[in-house]
Amino acid sequence: MSIEPMEDKTTLLDSLLEPFEECLTLEVAEKLVKLRANPAIIAKVEELAEKCNEGQLTADERDEYESYIHVNNVMIMMKAKARKFLQANGIGST
């Protein structure tokens, strides 16, 4: 399995999310920008991050941690698109 540079992954993700931009409304964009993860999930990610930094993740934990990272990257891109949409429609950054 080859690992692509982060730039390529970001560009691909940005391209895949283009149709998402066409579905945005002011209400949806505002809700998306305010969306936050469940505190229990945040705690789990922090726990896995600590174990990762210490080199103590099991294979299953590494898979779980990487899944959280991938989902977070998608959410970051979606939120960025929502902020851009709001700014383009005269709504300040939230």
N, C-alpha and C positions, 0 to 999 in steps of 0.2 A: 504494500500500500504506500503510495507516494503522498507526501505532505506538501500541499500547495502553500505558497506564501500567503500571509494574512491579507495582503492587498487583493489577491485574486479571489479569495473567499468573500471579502467584503464587497467587491464588485459584483460577484455572482449573486450574493444575497440581495444587494441593491437592485439588480436586474429582476430577480424573482419577485421582489416586493413592489415593482412598478404598478401592477394591476391593483394592488392594495390601495395605492394613493387615489385611484379613481373612485374608490368606494367611500372615501372619507366625507363626512359631514362635519359641520362645526361641533355638534354635540358629541359625536363619536371621537373626534380628535381631542376635544377637551377631556373626555373621560380617559382616553388612552394615555395622555400626558400625565394624568394624576394616578394612574394605575401603579400599585405597589404590591410586592410579593407578600405572601402570608408570612407572619413572623416565625412560624414553625419551619417553613422552608428556608428562610434566611438563616436561622440557627443551624439547620442541617448543612447548608452550604458552607457556613463558617467552620463547622466541625470538620467537614471533609477537606476544606482548604488547609486547616491546621495540620491534619494528618498528612496531607500531600506535601506540605512544606517540610514535614519531619521525615518524609519518605516511608510512611507507615500505611499507605492505602493498600487494600486488597484489590485484586483485579475487578471484582464487582463494584467496589467503592469507586475505583478510578472511572469505570464506565458511567456510574451514576453522576459523579462529579463533572465529567466531560459533558454529559447530557444537560446538566444545569448550566454549564458555560455556554453551550450552543443555544439553548433557549434564551438565555440572557442576551446573547448577541443579537438574536432576532428581535427581541423586545427593544433593545437599544435602537436598532434601525427603524422599527415601527414608530417608536416615540419621536425619533428625529424627523421622520416624514410627517408625523402629526404636528410637531412644532412648526415645521416649514409651512405646512398647509395653513395653520392658524396665523402665522405671520403674513402669509400672502393674502389672507383675508382680513387683515387689519387688527387681528387679536394679538396682544402682547404675549411675550414668552412667559410660560408658567412653570 
